[in-house]
Amino acid sequence: MDRVTVTMPAEVIRDIDRHERNRSRFILEAVRRELERRRIEELKRSLAKPHPETADLVAEGFEEWADGLPDEDLDGLVDPEAGTAVRWIPETGWVEEDR
């Protein structure tokens, strides 16, 4: 654990003390929730506006992309029959496909 000094308005400290005896635990939980919220927002932004190369791969399809790789790159690394077949639908996201 590392120690961090945080300066807050007195009324915020009083509000924390009303709800929790352990200020450090309260602040740690709040920071973790905020970090998780921000990670989720980043993911949503990424899904809403994917990187152009990612969008190209989705449009092209994995098998077509994998077919374009040299054979030595695929040896034991890619099994198109493994896993769950999915496809991207704009406004919906990834959906499972029947094989």
Secondary structure, DSSP 8 states (H G I E B T S, - for coil): ---------HHHHHHHHHH-S-HHHHHHHHHHHHHHHHHHHHHHHHHHS--HHHHHHHHH-HHHHHHTS-HHHHTTT--TTSS--EEEETTTEEEE---
